[in-house]
């Protein structure tokens, strides 16, 4: 059973055991209406990206359904013909695999079903026909030797986009961005070399883009100092670049037409500022159109601690949420998409890559105090940062504090951040388990804004 489903099942079982252990029935303020059954909870969507299988000649198509997706979602068969299908449902609710020709193979939770389907030369798409499941991401395709599958499916929605920009199976694998928050830089004066690069980067499995970066990564490096520190950033735009670029530190107070001016390829700029105010701040390229430079990767986080520092915790992470408006493979992000009055990003990312912390969870000890610094780099949509299964007992957002042990013992379920806002949250995972990290704008969770925090061994049944 997948770890997330075990977590949901154990939570429900624990609730049931508490009820069984009581000799008296519950006293209800408002009694619940009679119900024929109480459905077990389903895990949050766990989209799989880049999952593909190739079926050998005379082989069998094997597809797994989880909540809510297929693995693999892309299957290649060597030739048209009739194929046996084994459909395994590892989810906690019923699913089916329904092909575009009408062939349907259903399976209940934990069950396996067999059938067969005729794959034409043009290939065939498949979905889960249960209402809402296709829209939540349960769709896939069988292709014949790389042909495009025939289907009435519009190609939009699902765990990762399959619309105007097709995934490239030959795209390089993504590079994991280390989410560990850096320690405070030693001393009180800091010289930082920041070299601008224009390079290729994979922003999601199958999707490579021509990004612009500070320091060779998206987001740029996290800079962590204390109030009163002097920061001197030596911004360098190498001669091999094609674009003019600049930098704007929201934590600094400088004349925009001085330090924030654009520099051409081959030029350098010294940006000096004093960390007068504590906070979690954004920096970004301000060269016109700033929207495109931010949307194409030029942003990063600055953490300014109070002069006395922050209280010690067991683990610290730094997460930057951002949007990506996919351009053609190997090219820059699509400015026309980014300029839309109603933003509709193809991807919403944590630290520059879709779902990377689902593949590589943030590791903590059960009972450890965790602090996560969060910045919403935008450029256009809000974040509702949430770690499922936890309560934030400390939230510092744009200088406003919800503190531990406050009168009344108030807590927080999410930290809302508009573009360019930042803060941090603290919490303690109460038991071993897998804790999904999301923006609670769930229409974007299936677009890459999903990570995982693993407490202990991740298994709450131990």
C-alpha positions as CSV (number, residue, x, y, z in Angstrom):
1,X,0.0,0.0,0.0
2,X,1.5,3.5,-0.9
3,X,2.7,5.4,2.1
4,X,0.2,8.2,1.7
5,X,-2.7,5.7,1.7
6,X,-1.3,4.0,4.7
7,X,-1.3,7.3,6.5
8,X,-4.9,7.9,5.6
9,X,-5.9,4.4,6.6
10,X,-4.2,4.5,9.9
11,X,-5.7,7.9,10.7
12,X,-9.2,6.5,10.1
13,X,-8.4,3.3,12.0
14,X,-7.2,5.3,15.0
15,X,-10.4,7.3,15.0
16,X,-12.4,4.1,14.9
17,X,-10.4,2.6,17.8
18,X,-11.1,5.6,19.9
19,X,-14.8,5.2,19.3
20,X,-14.7,1.5,20.1
21,X,-12.9,2.2,23.4
22,X,-15.6,4.4,24.7
23,X,-18.5,2.8,26.7
24,X,-20.8,5.7,26.1
25,X,-21.8,7.1,22.7
26,X,-20.7,10.6,21.6
27,X,-22.6,13.7,22.7
28,X,-23.3,15.7,19.6
29,X,-23.9,19.4,19.4
30,X,-25.6,18.7,16.1
31,X,-26.4,15.1,15.5
32,X,-25.2,13.7,12.1
33,X,-27.8,12.6,9.6
34,X,-28.1,8.8,9.2
35,X,-25.9,7.5,6.5
36,X,-25.7,4.0,4.9
37,X,-21.9,4.1,5.2
38,X,-19.0,6.3,6.0
39,X,-16.5,6.4,3.2
40,X,-12.8,6.1,4.1
41,X,-10.7,9.1,3.3
42,X,-8.7,9.3,0.1
43,X,-5.1,10.4,0.0
44,X,-4.2,13.7,-1.7
45,X,-3.5,13.5,-5.4
46,X,0.0,12.1,-6.0
47,X,0.7,12.8,-9.7
48,X,3.4,10.7,-11.3
49,X,5.3,12.5,-14.0
50,X,7.5,11.2,-16.8
51,X,6.3,7.6,-16.2
52,X,6.5,5.5,-19.4
53,X,6.7,1.9,-20.3
54,X,7.5,0.1,-23.5
55,X,5.7,-3.2,-24.2
56,X,7.7,-5.9,-25.9
57,X,6.3,-7.8,-28.9
58,X,3.5,-10.2,-27.8
59,X,3.7,-8.5,-24.4
60,X,1.0,-7.4,-22.0
61,X,-0.1,-3.9,-21.1
62,X,0.1,-3.4,-17.4
63,X,-1.2,-0.3,-15.7
64,X,-1.5,0.7,-12.1
65,X,-4.2,3.1,-10.8
66,X,-3.4,5.1,-7.7
67,X,-5.3,8.0,-6.1
68,X,-5.4,9.9,-8.6
69,X,-3.4,8.8,-11.5
70,X,-2.1,6.0,-13.7
71,X,1.4,4.5,-13.6
72,X,2.5,4.3,-16.3
73,X,0.5,7.0,-18.0
74,X,2.3,6.5,-21.3
75,X,2.7,3.1,-22.9
76,X,4.3,2.2,-26.2
77,X,3.5,-1.0,-28.0
78,X,5.5,-2.3,-31.0
79,X,2.6,-2.6,-33.4
80,X,-1.2,-2.4,-33.8
81,X,-3.2,-5.4,-32.6
82,X,-5.0,-7.0,-29.7
83,X,-3.2,-6.8,-26.3
84,X,-4.0,-8.3,-23.0
85,X,-4.3,-5.8,-20.2
86,X,-3.7,-6.2,-16.5
87,X,-5.2,-3.4,-14.5
88,X,-4.1,-3.1,-10.8
89,X,-5.8,-0.6,-8.4
90,X,-3.6,0.3,-5.5
91,X,-5.8,3.2,-4.6
92,X,-8.3,3.5,-1.8
93,X,-11.4,4.0,-4.0
94,X,-12.7,2.3,-7.1
95,X,-11.1,3.1,-10.5
96,X,-11.3,1.8,-14.0
97,X,-9.3,2.0,-17.2
98,X,-11.5,3.1,-20.0
99,X,-10.0,3.2,-23.5
100,X,-11.2,5.7,-26.2
101,X,-12.9,2.8,-28.1
102,X,-15.1,2.1,-25.1
103,X,-13.3,-0.8,-23.6
104,X,-13.6,-0.6,-19.8
105,X,-11.8,-2.6,-17.1
106,X,-12.9,-1.7,-13.6
107,X,-11.2,-2.7,-10.3
108,X,-12.1,-2.0,-6.7
109,X,-9.5,-0.8,-4.1
110,X,-6.6,-3.3,-3.9
111,X,-8.0,-5.4,-6.7
112,X,-6.6,-6.5,-10.0
113,X,-8.6,-7.1,-13.2
114,X,-7.8,-8.4,-16.6
115,X,-9.1,-7.7,-20.1
116,X,-8.0,-7.0,-23.6
117,X,-8.0,-4.1,-26.0
118,X,-7.4,-3.5,-29.7
119,X,-4.8,-0.9,-30.3
120,X,-5.1,0.8,-33.8
121,X,-2.2,2.2,-35.8
122,X,-2.9,5.6,-34.4
123,X,-2.8,4.5,-30.8
124,X,-5.4,4.9,-28.1
125,X,-5.9,7.1,-25.1
126,X,-7.4,5.9,-21.8
127,X,-9.0,7.6,-18.7
128,X,-10.7,6.7,-15.5
129,X,-14.4,7.2,-16.3
130,X,-15.4,7.7,-12.6
131,X,-16.7,11.4,-12.4
132,X,-13.9,13.8,-11.7
133,X,-11.1,11.3,-11.9
134,X,-10.1,12.2,-15.5
135,X,-10.1,15.9,-14.7
136,X,-8.0,15.2,-11.6
137,X,-5.3,13.6,-13.7
138,X,-6.3,10.0,-14.5
139,X,-5.6,9.9,-18.2
140,X,-2.9,8.3,-20.3
141,X,-2.2,7.0,-23.8
142,X,-1.0,3.9,-25.7
143,X,1.1,4.8,-28.8
144,X,2.3,2.6,-31.6
145,X,6.0,3.1,-32.3
146,X,5.7,6.8,-31.2
147,X,2.6,7.6,-33.2
148,X,0.2,10.2,-31.8
149,X,-2.8,8.5,-30.0
150,X,-6.3,9.0,-31.4
151,X,-8.7,10.4,-28.9
152,X,-11.3,13.1,-28.1
153,X,-9.4,14.0,-24.9
154,X,-8.5,17.8,-25.1
155,X,-5.0,17.2,-23.8
156,X,-5.3,19.8,-21.0
157,X,-5.3,19.2,-17.2
158,X,-4.0,16.3,-15.3
159,X,-0.9,15.9,-13.2
160,X,1.4,17.7,-15.8
161,X,0.5,19.6,-18.9
162,X,0.0,17.7,-22.2
163,X,-1.3,20.6,-24.3
164,X,0.4,23.0,-26.6
165,X,3.9,21.8,-25.6
166,X,4.4,18.0,-25.8
167,X,6.6,16.2,-23.4
168,X,10.0,15.2,-24.9
169,X,11.0,11.7,-23.7
170,X,14.6,12.6,-24.5
171,X,14.7,15.7,-22.3
172,X,17.5,15.5,-19.8
173,X,16.6,14.5,-16.2
174,X,16.0,17.4,-13.9
175,X,18.7,18.4,-11.3
176,X,17.5,18.3,-7.7
177,X,17.5,21.6,-6.0
178,X,18.7,21.2,-2.4
179,X,15.9,22.5,-0.1
180,X,18.1,22.8,3.0
181,X,18.2,26.4,4.3
182,X,21.8,27.7,4.4
183,X,23.3,28.9,7.7
184,X,23.8,32.6,8.4
185,X,26.8,34.0,6.5
186,X,29.7,34.6,9.0
187,X,30.7,38.2,9.7
188,X,28.8,41.4,9.2
189,X,30.0,42.4,5.7
190,X,29.5,40.0,2.7
191,X,30.8,40.1,-0.8
192,X,28.8,37.9,-3.1
193,X,29.6,37.1,-6.7
194,X,26.4,36.5,-8.7
195,X,26.9,35.4,-12.3
196,X,24.0,35.5,-14.7
197,X,23.6,32.4,-16.9
198,X,21.4,31.7,-19.9
199,X,21.2,27.9,-20.1
200,X,19.0,24.9,-20.7
201,X,17.2,23.4,-17.7
202,X,14.5,20.7,-17.2
203,X,11.6,22.2,-15.2
204,X,9.6,19.0,-15.2
205,X,10.2,15.5,-16.5
206,X,10.0,15.8,-20.3
207,X,10.1,19.6,-20.4
208,X,13.4,21.5,-21.1
209,X,13.4,25.3,-21.3
210,X,16.0,28.0,-22.0
211,X,16.2,29.6,-18.6
212,X,17.9,32.7,-17.3
213,X,19.4,32.4,-13.9
214,X,21.3,34.0,-11.0
215,X,24.2,31.7,-10.2
216,X,23.2,28.8,-12.5
217,X,20.1,27.6,-10.6
218,X,16.4,28.4,-10.5
219,X,15.7,29.8,-8.0
220,X,19.0,31.6,-7.4
221,X,21.0,30.9,-4.3
222,X,19.5,31.6,-0.9
223,X,21.3,34.5,0.8
224,X,21.0,34.5,4.6
225,X,22.3,37.4,6.8
226,X,21.4,39.3,9.9
227,X,19.9,42.8,10.5
228,X,22.7,45.4,10.3
229,X,24.8,43.4,7.9
230,X,26.3,45.0,4.8
231,X,25.8,43.1,1.5
232,X,27.8,43.8,-1.7
233,X,26.6,41.8,-4.7
234,X,28.9,41.7,-7.7
235,X,26.5,41.1,-10.5
236,X,28.2,39.8,-13.7
237,X,26.6,39.3,-17.1
238,X,29.1,37.2,-19.1
239,X,29.8,38.3,-22.7
240,X,28.4,35.0,-24.1
241,X,24.9,35.9,-22.9
242,X,22.5,37.5,-25.3
243,X,20.3,39.5,-23.0
244,X,20.6,42.5,-20.7
245,X,19.8,41.8,-17.1
246,X,19.6,43.4,-13.7
247,X,18.8,42.7,-10.1
248,X,16.4,44.1,-7.5
249,X,16.7,43.1,-3.8
250,X,13.5,43.8,-2.0
251,X,15.4,43.8,1.3
252,X,17.5,46.8,0.2
253,X,16.7,50.4,0.1
254,X,18.5,51.9,-3.0
255,X,17.7,54.1,-5.9
256,X,16.2,51.9,-8.7
257,X,17.9,53.9,-11.4
258,X,21.3,53.2,-9.8
259,X,21.9,49.6,-8.5
260,X,18.9,48.2,-10.4
261,X,20.0,49.4,-13.8
262,X,20.3,46.8,-16.6
263,X,23.7,45.6,-17.7
264,X,24.6,44.3,-21.1
265,X,26.5,41.1,-21.8
266,X,30.1,41.7,-20.8
267,X,29.3,44.2,-18.1
268,X,29.3,44.1,-14.3
269,X,27.5,46.0,-11.5
270,X,28.0,46.4,-7.8
271,X,24.8,46.4,-5.8
272,X,25.3,47.5,-2.2
273,X,22.6,47.4,0.5
274,X,22.2,47.2,4.2
275,X,19.9,44.6,5.8
276,X,17.9,47.1,7.9
277,X,14.8,44.9,8.3
278,X,14.3,41.2,9.1
279,X,12.2,39.1,6.9
280,X,12.0,36.6,4.0
281,X,12.6,38.7,0.9
282,X,12.5,38.3,-2.8
283,X,15.2,39.3,-5.3
284,X,14.6,39.2,-9.0
285,X,15.6,40.7,-12.4
286,X,14.0,44.0,-13.1
287,X,14.9,44.4,-16.7
288,X,11.8,45.1,-18.9
289,X,9.7,43.2,-19.3
290,X,10.3,42.2,-15.7
291,X,7.4,39.7,-16.0
292,X,9.3,37.7,-18.5
293,X,12.6,37.7,-16.7
294,X,10.9,36.5,-13.5
295,X,8.8,34.0,-15.3
296,X,11.9,32.7,-17.0
297,X,13.8,31.9,-13.8
298,X,15.4,35.1,-12.5
299,X,14.4,35.1,-8.8
300,X,15.6,34.1,-5.4
301,X,15.2,34.3,-1.6
302,X,17.0,36.4,1.0
303,X,16.6,35.6,4.7
304,X,17.4,38.4,7.0
305,X,17.4,37.3,10.7
306,X,17.0,39.7,13.6
307,X,20.4,40.7,15.0
308,X,19.9,38.3,17.9
309,X,19.2,35.5,15.5
310,X,16.3,33.0,15.3
311,X,15.5,30.3,17.9
312,X,17.3,27.0,17.2
313,X,15.2,24.3,15.5
314,X,16.0,20.8,14.5
315,X,15.6,21.1,10.7
316,X,15.3,24.1,8.3
317,X,14.3,24.2,4.7
318,X,13.8,27.0,2.1
319,X,11.1,26.7,-0.5
320,X,10.3,29.2,-3.3
321,X,7.0,28.8,-5.1
322,X,6.8,30.0,-8.7
323,X,5.0,29.6,-12.0
324,X,6.1,28.4,-15.4
325,X,4.4,29.2,-18.6
326,X,5.8,26.6,-21.0
327,X,7.4,27.8,-24.3
328,X,8.4,25.4,-27.0
329,X,10.9,22.7,-26.0
330,X,14.3,24.2,-25.5
331,X,13.1,27.8,-25.7
332,X,12.2,30.5,-23.2
333,X,8.9,30.6,-21.3
334,X,5.9,31.9,-23.1
335,X,5.5,35.6,-22.4
336,X,2.1,35.8,-24.1
337,X,0.8,33.1,-21.6
338,X,2.3,34.9,-18.7
339,X,0.7,38.2,-19.7
340,X,-2.8,36.8,-19.6
341,X,-5.1,38.8,-17.4
342,X,-6.3,35.5,-15.8
343,X,-3.0,33.6,-15.2
344,X,-3.1,30.0,-16.1
345,X,0.4,28.6,-15.6
346,X,1.3,25.2,-17.1
347,X,3.4,24.4,-14.0
348,X,3.5,25.6,-10.4
349,X,6.9,24.8,-8.9
350,X,8.6,24.4,-5.6
351,X,12.3,25.4,-6.1
352,X,12.1,25.4,-9.9
353,X,11.1,21.8,-10.7
354,X,7.7,20.1,-10.7
355,X,7.2,17.5,-8.1
356,X,10.9,17.1,-7.3
357,X,10.2,16.7,-3.5
358,X,7.6,14.1,-4.2
359,X,10.5,12.1,-5.7
360,X,13.0,13.2,-3.1
361,X,11.1,13.9,0.2
362,X,12.4,16.3,2.9
363,X,13.7,14.1,5.6
364,X,13.0,14.9,9.3
365,X,12.8,13.0,12.6
366,X,9.5,12.4,14.2
367,X,9.0,14.9,17.0
368,X,11.6,17.3,15.6
369,X,10.9,21.0,15.2
370,X,10.8,22.0,11.6
371,X,11.1,25.5,10.1
372,X,10.3,26.2,6.5
373,X,11.1,29.5,4.9
374,X,8.7,30.2,2.1
375,X,8.8,32.8,-0.7
376,X,6.1,33.2,-3.4
377,X,8.1,34.5,-6.4
378,X,5.0,34.5,-8.5
379,X,5.0,36.3,-10.8
380,X,1.2,36.4,-10.7
381,X,-0.7,33.9,-8.5
382,X,-1.0,33.5,-4.8
383,X,0.3,30.7,-2.6
384,X,-1.5,29.0,0.2
385,X,1.4,27.0,1.8
386,X,0.2,24.0,3.7
387,X,1.8,20.8,5.0
388,X,-1.0,18.1,5.2
389,X,-1.2,16.4,8.6
390,X,0.4,19.3,10.6
391,X,-0.5,22.5,12.4
392,X,1.8,25.5,12.2
393,X,2.3,26.6,15.8
394,X,4.6,29.5,14.6
395,X,4.1,31.7,11.6
396,X,6.1,34.8,10.7
397,X,4.6,36.4,7.6
398,X,5.8,39.8,6.3
399,X,6.9,40.7,9.9
400,X,3.6,39.6,11.6
401,X,4.0,36.8,14.2
402,X,1.8,34.0,15.4
403,X,3.9,32.6,18.2
404,X,4.0,29.4,20.1
405,X,2.2,29.2,23.4
406,X,0.1,32.3,22.6
407,X,-2.9,33.1,24.8
408,X,-5.7,30.7,23.7
409,X,-3.1,28.4,21.9
410,X,-4.0,29.6,18.4
411,X,-2.5,27.8,15.4
412,X,-2.4,28.1,11.7
413,X,-3.3,25.7,8.9
414,X,-1.8,27.6,5.9
415,X,0.3,30.7,5.2
416,X,-1.1,32.8,2.4
417,X,1.4,34.7,0.3
418,X,0.8,37.1,-2.5
419,X,3.5,37.3,-5.2
420,X,6.7,38.7,-3.7
421,X,5.7,38.0,-0.1
422,X,7.6,35.7,2.2
423,X,7.6,34.2,5.7
424,X,8.3,31.0,7.7
425,X,6.3,28.4,9.5
426,X,7.2,26.0,12.2
427,X,5.6,22.7,13.2
428,X,6.4,19.3,14.8
429,X,5.3,16.1,12.9
430,X,3.6,14.0,15.6
431,X,4.2,10.6,14.2
432,X,6.1,8.7,11.5
433,X,4.5,9.3,8.2
434,X,4.5,11.0,4.8
435,X,3.3,14.6,5.0
436,X,2.4,16.2,1.6
437,X,3.6,19.8,1.0
438,X,1.2,21.7,-1.2
439,X,-0.3,25.0,-2.1
440,X,-3.9,24.6,-1.0
441,X,-5.0,26.1,-4.3
442,X,-5.5,22.5,-5.3
443,X,-6.0,23.3,-9.0
444,X,-2.2,23.8,-9.0
445,X,-1.2,20.7,-7.0
446,X,-1.6,18.6,-10.1
447,X,0.6,21.1,-12.0
448,X,3.7,20.3,-9.9
449,X,3.2,22.1,-6.6
450,X,3.5,18.9,-4.6
451,X,6.3,17.7,-2.3
452,X,6.6,15.3,0.5
453,X,8.0,15.6,4.0
454,X,9.0,12.2,5.5
455,X,9.0,11.9,9.3
456,X,11.0,8.9,10.6
457,X,10.7,6.0,8.3
458,X,7.5,7.3,6.8
459,X,5.4,4.3,8.0
460,X,2.8,5.3,10.7
461,X,2.0,1.6,11.3
462,X,5.3,0.9,13.2
